[in-house]
């Protein structure tokens, strides 16, 4: 996997607390939990990014 893009995400404090609890229950960080949720949603909607070949990464 290449570099990851970072960005700011603003969420309601109660939503963040729920994410924190959910992440903790699954032994993940909040960031890891959000990545998992996004990845799962992309797969469910058949919108996963295409795999890049090594020649495309350089």
Protein Blocks (a to p, Z undefined) as FASTA:
>chain_A
ZZdddddddddfklmmmmmmmmmmnopafklmmmmmmmmmmmmnopaccdddfklmZZ
